Amino acid sequence: MTTYKPRKIRFEELHKVNGWQIKIYTIAKHGDFDNTIFYNNAKGQLIKWLALTNGFNSKHNNIGFLILHAGTEGIFSLINWWVGDNMLNTHIFKTDYNNLTVFEKVSGNGLAPCVWELEVINHERLAWTNYVLKQEPQPDYNTYLNTTFSKAL
């Protein structure tokens, strides 16, 4: 087992694509996330990723978040969006450092987010609960979208 070391988690931008609003976060094992080519390639995948379905293809609000994590085994992309009001739809892709244009889907076989990715997911869960679910019948989507998270942990 390797010793736990903090990683820098950073909110990058609110990206609008194809009627969706996606918060983008980066996580870096070493220093800052500094792979602009990969970052732009991942953003270019969003239309395709947001069209993915699952066994519980419920209604959604075209709001989600993307986590790009430069880790040990490669760079992981986790696209997440809220479905059925209170559930999170998640797809995970892995990219090798030596081929920044290939995104291999690795979710669906039991793989779940790591401890650093779960920090972002927890922040988003709390923001969604506080500004959307607890505000019914008038959810505050704007406050949710403007509530972000950046920290080294």
C-alpha positions as CSV (number, residue, x, y, z in Angstrom):
1,M,0.0,0.0,0.0
2,T,1.3,3.5,-0.8
3,T,1.2,6.3,1.7
4,Y,-1.7,8.7,1.3
5,K,-0.7,12.1,-0.1
6,P,-3.0,15.0,-0.8
7,R,-3.9,15.8,-4.3
8,K,-5.0,19.1,-5.7
9,I,-8.7,19.3,-6.6
10,R,-9.7,22.3,-8.6
11,F,-12.9,23.6,-10.2
12,E,-12.0,24.7,-13.7
13,E,-15.2,26.0,-15.4
14,L,-18.9,25.7,-16.0
15,H,-19.0,24.4,-19.5
16,K,-22.2,24.6,-21.7
17,V,-22.6,22.0,-24.4
18,N,-25.6,20.8,-26.4
19,G,-28.1,22.3,-23.8
20,W,-26.2,20.9,-20.8
21,Q,-24.4,22.7,-18.1
22,I,-21.4,20.8,-16.8
23,K,-19.1,21.8,-13.9
24,I,-15.6,20.6,-14.7
25,Y,-13.1,19.6,-12.0
26,T,-9.5,18.4,-12.2
27,I,-7.5,16.4,-9.8
28,A,-3.7,15.9,-10.1
29,K,-1.5,13.3,-8.3
30,H,1.5,15.6,-8.8
31,G,1.2,19.4,-8.6
32,D,-1.4,21.0,-10.9
33,F,-3.4,19.3,-13.6
34,D,-1.5,20.7,-16.6
35,N,-2.6,18.6,-19.6
36,T,-4.4,21.0,-21.9
37,I,-4.5,18.6,-24.8
38,F,-6.3,15.9,-22.7
39,Y,-8.6,18.5,-21.1
40,N,-9.8,19.7,-24.5
41,N,-10.1,16.1,-25.8
42,A,-12.3,15.2,-22.8
43,K,-14.5,18.2,-23.3
44,G,-14.9,17.1,-26.9
45,Q,-16.3,13.7,-25.7
46,L,-19.1,15.3,-23.7
47,I,-21.8,15.2,-26.3
48,K,-21.2,11.5,-26.8
49,W,-20.9,10.7,-23.1
50,L,-24.1,12.7,-22.2
51,A,-26.0,10.5,-24.7
52,L,-25.2,7.3,-22.8
53,T,-28.0,5.5,-21.0
54,N,-28.2,2.9,-18.3
55,G,-30.8,0.4,-16.9
56,F,-32.5,3.3,-15.0
57,N,-32.7,5.9,-17.7
58,S,-34.7,8.5,-15.7
59,K,-35.5,12.2,-16.4
60,H,-32.8,14.7,-15.7
61,N,-32.2,18.5,-15.8
62,N,-29.2,18.6,-18.2
63,I,-27.0,19.4,-15.3
64,G,-23.9,17.5,-14.3
65,F,-20.2,17.5,-13.5
66,L,-17.1,16.1,-15.0
67,I,-14.0,15.0,-13.0
68,L,-10.7,14.7,-14.8
69,H,-8.1,12.9,-12.6
70,A,-4.5,12.5,-13.6
71,G,-3.6,9.5,-11.4
72,T,-1.2,6.6,-11.3
73,E,-2.7,4.3,-13.9
74,G,-3.7,7.0,-16.4
75,I,-6.1,9.9,-16.6
76,F,-9.7,9.1,-15.5
77,S,-12.7,10.9,-16.8
78,L,-15.9,10.6,-14.7
79,I,-19.0,12.1,-16.2
80,N,-21.9,12.4,-13.7
81,W,-25.4,13.8,-14.0
82,W,-28.4,13.8,-11.7
83,V,-31.3,11.5,-12.7
84,G,-34.7,10.9,-11.0
85,D,-34.1,14.0,-8.9
86,N,-31.8,12.4,-6.4
87,M,-29.6,9.7,-8.1
88,L,-26.3,10.1,-9.8
89,N,-25.6,8.6,-13.2
90,T,-21.9,8.0,-13.6
91,H,-19.7,6.7,-16.4
92,I,-15.9,6.3,-15.9
93,F,-13.3,6.3,-18.7
94,K,-9.6,5.7,-18.6
95,T,-7.0,7.3,-20.9
96,D,-3.3,6.3,-21.1
97,Y,-0.8,9.0,-20.8
98,N,0.8,8.0,-24.1
99,N,-2.5,8.1,-26.1
100,L,-4.6,11.1,-25.0
101,T,-7.3,10.6,-27.6
102,V,-8.6,7.2,-26.5
103,F,-11.2,7.0,-23.7
104,E,-11.7,3.4,-22.6
105,K,-15.0,2.9,-20.6
106,V,-14.0,1.1,-17.4
107,S,-17.2,1.6,-15.4
108,G,-19.9,-1.1,-15.4
109,N,-17.6,-3.9,-14.0
110,G,-17.6,-2.8,-10.4
111,L,-15.1,0.1,-10.6
112,A,-16.1,3.0,-8.4
113,P,-14.6,6.5,-7.9
114,C,-11.5,6.8,-5.7
115,V,-11.2,8.7,-2.5
116,W,-10.2,12.0,-4.1
117,E,-13.0,11.7,-6.7
118,L,-15.4,11.0,-3.9
119,E,-14.5,14.3,-2.3
120,V,-15.9,16.1,-5.4
121,I,-18.9,13.9,-5.5
122,N,-19.6,14.6,-1.9
123,H,-19.4,18.3,-2.4
124,E,-21.7,18.0,-5.4
125,R,-24.1,15.8,-3.4
126,L,-24.3,18.4,-0.6
127,A,-24.8,21.3,-3.0
128,W,-27.5,19.4,-4.9
129,T,-29.3,18.5,-1.7
130,N,-29.1,22.0,-0.3
131,Y,-29.9,24.1,-3.4
132,V,-32.1,21.8,-5.4
133,L,-33.8,19.1,-3.4
134,K,-34.5,21.1,-0.3
135,Q,-35.7,24.1,-2.3
136,E,-38.6,22.3,-4.0
137,P,-40.9,23.5,-5.4
138,Q,-38.5,26.2,-6.6
139,P,-35.0,24.5,-6.9
140,D,-32.1,27.0,-7.1
141,Y,-30.1,25.6,-10.0
142,N,-28.1,28.8,-10.4
143,T,-26.8,28.6,-6.9
144,Y,-26.0,24.9,-7.3
145,L,-24.1,25.6,-10.5
146,N,-22.1,28.4,-8.8
147,T,-21.3,26.4,-5.8
148,T,-17.8,24.8,-6.5
149,F,-15.0,23.1,-4.7
150,S,-11.2,23.6,-4.9
151,K,-8.9,22.2,-2.3
152,A,-5.8,20.0,-1.7
153,L,-6.7,16.9,0.2
